[in-house]
Amino acid sequence: MAAVSGLIRVMEKAARKAGGKLRRDFGEVAHLQVSQKGPADFVSKADLRSERTLYDELRTARPGWGFVMEEAGVIEGDPDAPRWIIDPLDGTSNFLHGIPHFAISIAAQERTLDGKGWGDVVAGVIYNPITDETFWAEKSRGAWLHDGRLRVSGRRNLGEALIATGIPYGGHGDFGEWARIFGAIGPQVAGIRRFGAASLDLAWVAAGRFDGFWESDLADWDTAAGVLIVREAGGFVSDFRGRSSALHSKQVLAANDALHSRLHKLLAGSLK
């Protein structure tokens, strides 16, 4: 069992406080006031309440840190301080339709050594308020579900692999690209799932529930915590060209080493 650091405790406390409010709102989802903020992209009062709770908790715990948030955008902190990358409700459409599959995602990102940019994500927490599961990781300290160590799936055969994805929808994503990738990967694997919350897809890859995951047209707050958790669970994460970076949002391919290589070959071949 890993000793939980003060940073993770701060992140989990904030996630659980916001998650408790989401659970209550989920029980009254039919009565929520919802405003449309873009094509097929909705924001609810619950979403905004969750973000405000996370901001208040994390600001109190780390006063000088900045924020990157889905609703409020970028809030600058001290020039030398790290920042939080937050998705207060990943799976908003699931939430608003009464589907109990959504999460809060929090990542901590450090500045580069020269202080002029942003470098590694050093800690991540993904909390599912419905199942009360906390997936977390710190750089070089492994990935965990509560106090149990996480490892990516050990499957090596694509024919046994269950792969997760995100499907383009109104106003988001490239249907043609996704169809080509699906056409290449689908016939080779045991199944493909689309559950509608990228942070949980990545957490489930880290837990070995999914054997791989691909999606494009995401945002940093969708993936910042999940990418770290997959890597700390022994997985590989890259973009569709096989390149690795501190953050992956526009393109994400995650799996264990053997399956990542095979999936990447299929995916890259479909896009030539």
Phi, psi and omega per residue, in radians:
M1 nan 2.337 3.139
A2 -1.403 2.513 2.991
A3 -1.295 2.170 -3.087
V4 -1.374 2.183 -3.102
S5 -1.319 2.898 3.080
G6 -1.087 -0.605 -3.140
L7 -1.124 -0.823 3.123
I8 -1.117 -0.679 3.118
R9 -1.068 -0.723 3.100
V10 -1.076 -0.783 -3.105
M11 -1.167 -0.760 -3.124
E12 -1.183 -0.685 3.114
K13 -1.045 -0.774 3.131
A14 -1.129 -0.769 -3.132
A15 -1.096 -0.732 -3.122
R16 -1.189 -0.642 3.116
K17 -1.153 -0.801 3.092
A18 -1.169 -0.648 3.140
G19 -1.118 -0.614 3.087
G20 -1.080 -0.678 3.106
K21 -1.222 -0.652 3.088
L22 -1.109 -0.693 3.108
R23 -1.054 -0.749 3.129
R24 -1.132 -0.768 3.132
D25 -1.155 -0.607 3.132
F26 -1.102 -0.568 3.099
G27 -1.216 -0.284 -3.138
E28 -2.156 0.560 -2.989
V29 -1.027 -0.542 -3.107
A30 -1.174 -0.336 -3.079
H31 -1.770 -0.019 -3.118
L32 -1.216 2.503 3.000
Q33 -1.500 2.227 -3.064
V34 -2.142 2.315 3.068
S35 -2.004 2.566 -3.127
Q36 -1.561 2.256 -3.138
K37 -2.002 0.107 3.123
G38 2.938 2.996 -3.136
P39 -0.996 2.103 3.117
A40 0.910 0.510 -3.096
D41 -2.309 1.936 -2.973
F42 -2.023 2.632 3.034
V43 -2.221 2.358 -3.118
S44 -1.997 2.922 3.049
K45 -1.065 -0.582 3.115
A46 -1.076 -0.752 3.116
D47 -1.020 -0.846 -3.114
L48 -1.175 -0.672 3.097
R49 -1.115 -0.734 3.132
S50 -1.070 -0.788 -3.133
E51 -1.104 -0.722 -3.138
R52 -1.131 -0.687 3.109
T53 -1.107 -0.789 3.121
L54 -1.091 -0.757 3.128
Y55 -1.054 -0.849 -3.098
D56 -1.094 -0.771 -3.119
E57 -1.147 -0.814 -3.070
L58 -1.293 -0.599 3.090
R59 -1.114 -0.690 3.116
T60 -1.159 -0.715 -3.078
A61 -1.309 -0.620 -3.117
R62 -2.348 1.410 -2.956
P63 -1.037 -0.541 -3.042
G64 -1.577 -0.063 -3.038
W65 -1.372 2.607 3.059
G66 -1.546 3.135 -3.085
F67 -2.443 2.512 2.860
V68 -2.166 1.987 -3.021
M69 -2.243 2.587 -3.066
E70 -1.072 -0.764 -3.063
E71 -1.569 -0.831 -3.037
A72 -1.494 -0.234 3.122
G73 1.432 -2.585 -3.062
V74 -1.630 2.250 3.027
I75 -2.119 1.980 -3.064
E76 -1.234 2.514 3.043
G77 -1.933 -2.776 3.073
D78 -1.076 2.528 -3.050
P79 -1.006 -0.509 -3.095
D80 -1.793 0.038 -3.042
A81 -1.595 2.701 3.004
P82 -1.173 -3.088 3.079
R83 -2.471 2.790 3.056
W84 -1.671 2.450 2.997
I85 -2.052 2.064 -2.884
I86 -2.247 2.313 2.855
D87 -2.020 1.908 -3.039
P88 -1.299 -0.329 3.130
L89 -2.775 1.548 3.089
D90 -1.505 2.100 -3.009
G91 1.815 0.639 -3.092
T92 -1.014 -0.734 -3.134
S93 -1.118 -0.699 3.047
N94 -1.010 -0.851 -3.118
F95 -0.979 -0.844 -3.058
L96 -1.239 -0.339 3.093
H97 -1.730 0.163 3.091
G98 1.332 0.373 3.122
I99 -1.654 2.080 -3.007
P100 -1.410 1.044 3.121
H101 -2.499 1.621 -3.136
F102 -2.772 2.934 -3.025
A103 -2.703 2.866 2.943
I104 -1.854 2.326 -3.134
S105 -2.156 2.228 3.116
I106 -2.297 2.274 3.061
A107 -2.246 2.611 3.051
A108 -1.958 2.177 -3.085
Q109 -2.102 2.312 3.128
E110 -1.577 2.797 3.009
R111 -1.349 2.781 3.027
T112 -1.180 2.860 -3.071
L113 -1.053 -0.564 3.132
D114 -1.444 -0.057 3.086
G115 1.295 0.119 -3.051
K116 -1.722 -0.140 -3.116
G117 -2.631 -2.892 -3.104
W118 -2.008 2.356 -3.047
G119 -1.937 -2.198 -2.988
D120 -1.315 2.552 2.866
V121 -1.406 2.164 -3.001
V122 -1.874 -0.212 3.108
A123 -2.731 2.544 3.124
G124 -2.572 2.474 3.072
V125 -2.318 2.283 3.002
I126 -2.155 2.101 -3.050
Y127 -2.099 2.178 3.056
N128 -1.714 1.885 -3.068
P129 -1.159 -0.431 -3.086
I130 -1.365 -0.780 3.125
T131 -1.567 -0.144 -3.096
D132 1.021 0.669 3.109
E133 -1.773 2.280 3.075
T134 -1.993 1.914 3.035
F135 -1.649 2.307 -3.104
W136 -2.614 2.773 3.106
A137 -2.732 2.640 2.923
E138 -2.196 2.562 -3.111
K139 -0.985 2.207 3.108
S140 1.224 0.212 3.128
R141 -2.129 0.147 3.083
G142 1.538 3.048 3.128
A143 -2.080 2.591 -2.964
W144 -2.507 2.641 2.905
L145 -2.025 1.872 -2.948
H146 0.980 -2.004 -3.140
D147 -1.932 0.291 3.112
G148 -1.834 2.328 -3.088
R149 -1.187 2.427 3.095
L150 -1.768 2.469 3.000
R151 -2.401 2.450 3.081
V152 -1.133 2.834 3.124
S153 -0.960 2.545 3.080
G154 -1.661 0.098 -3.111
R155 -1.128 2.456 -3.140
R156 -2.008 -0.220 -3.036
N157 -1.797 2.114 3.131
L158 -1.016 -0.580 -3.109
G159 -1.146 -0.232 3.098
E160 -1.861 -0.001 -2.958
A161 -1.577 2.418 3.024
L162 -1.828 2.087 -2.995
I163 -1.998 2.400 3.091
A164 -1.774 2.709 3.100
T165 -2.684 2.992 2.941
G166 -2.037 2.392 -3.083
I167 -1.782 2.330 3.084
P168 -0.964 2.633 3.120
Y169 -2.517 3.117 -3.010
G170 -0.800 2.014 3.079
G171 1.467 -0.028 -3.075
H172 -2.383 2.271 2.998
G173 1.573 2.977 -3.089
D174 -1.987 1.816 -3.087
F175 -1.087 -0.691 -3.120
G176 -1.115 -0.796 3.116
E177 -1.066 -0.838 -3.121
W178 -1.062 -0.713 -3.131
A179 -1.111 -0.672 3.115
R180 -1.148 -0.740 3.121
I181 -1.145 -0.793 3.121
F182 -1.033 -0.718 3.141
G183 -1.107 -0.505 3.123
A184 -1.467 -0.704 -3.049
I185 -1.518 -0.735 -3.033
G186 -0.858 -0.861 -3.099
P187 -1.191 -0.224 -3.046
Q188 -1.704 -0.195 -2.987
V189 -2.067 2.959 -3.096
A190 -1.333 -0.388 3.130
G191 3.087 2.738 3.085
I192 -2.224 2.355 -3.094
R193 -2.165 2.534 3.038
R194 -2.271 1.847 -3.062
F195 -1.830 -0.262 2.965
G196 1.599 0.323 3.054
A197 -2.577 1.744 -3.011
A198 -1.063 -0.633 -3.139
S199 -1.068 -0.744 3.119
L200 -1.243 -0.587 3.049
D201 -1.001 -0.806 -3.138
L202 -1.174 -0.726 3.099
A203 -1.060 -0.667 3.141
W204 -1.273 -0.501 2.980
V205 -1.119 -0.782 3.116
A206 -1.053 -0.596 -3.114
A207 -1.487 -0.058 -3.135
G208 1.395 0.134 3.102
R209 -1.297 -0.737 2.936
F210 -1.815 2.619 3.105
D211 -1.625 -0.281 3.129
G212 -2.953 2.967 -3.100
F213 -2.728 2.404 2.961
W214 -2.411 2.554 3.032
E215 -2.915 2.734 3.059
S216 -2.279 3.014 3.097
D217 1.085 0.705 3.062
L218 -1.719 3.120 3.068
A219 -2.053 2.845 -3.112
D220 -0.984 -0.675 -3.110
W221 -1.204 -0.340 3.070
D222 -1.258 -0.538 -2.897
T223 -2.146 -0.267 -2.963
A224 -0.987 -0.832 3.138
A225 -1.268 -0.750 -3.059
G226 -1.124 -0.686 3.129
V227 -1.071 -0.784 3.108
L228 -1.080 -0.760 -3.102
I229 -1.093 -0.727 3.090
V230 -1.089 -0.826 -3.117
R231 -1.092 -0.727 3.142
E232 -1.251 -0.292 3.045
A233 -1.560 0.112 3.084
G234 1.668 0.159 -3.107
G235 -1.612 3.014 3.105
F236 -2.016 2.422 3.096
V237 -2.320 2.319 3.111
S238 -2.584 3.099 2.933
D239 -1.516 -3.030 -3.048
F240 -1.238 -0.274 3.092
R241 -1.644 0.019 3.126
G242 1.574 0.119 -3.106
R243 -1.492 2.499 -3.136
S244 -1.937 2.478 3.106
S245 -2.615 3.029 -3.106
A246 -1.097 -0.649 3.138
L247 -2.204 2.482 3.021
H248 -2.247 2.164 3.139
S249 -2.395 -0.868 -3.091
K250 -1.166 -0.581 3.088
Q251 -2.505 2.306 -3.136
V252 -2.379 2.253 2.970
L253 -2.310 2.083 -3.064
A254 -2.293 2.420 3.106
A255 -3.050 -3.112 2.971
N256 -1.281 3.077 -3.011
D257 -1.077 -0.818 -3.083
A258 -1.171 -0.812 -3.101
L259 -1.246 -0.601 3.102
H260 -1.033 -0.776 3.135
S261 -1.065 -0.762 -3.108
R262 -1.231 -0.740 3.124
L263 -1.138 -0.707 -3.136
H264 -1.095 -0.695 3.130
K265 -1.079 -0.757 3.110
L266 -1.160 -0.778 -3.096
L267 -1.137 -0.866 -3.117
A268 -1.089 -0.678 3.123
G269 -1.117 -0.573 -3.123
S270 -1.259 -0.332 -3.055
L271 -1.815 0.064 3.120
K272 -1.191 nan nan
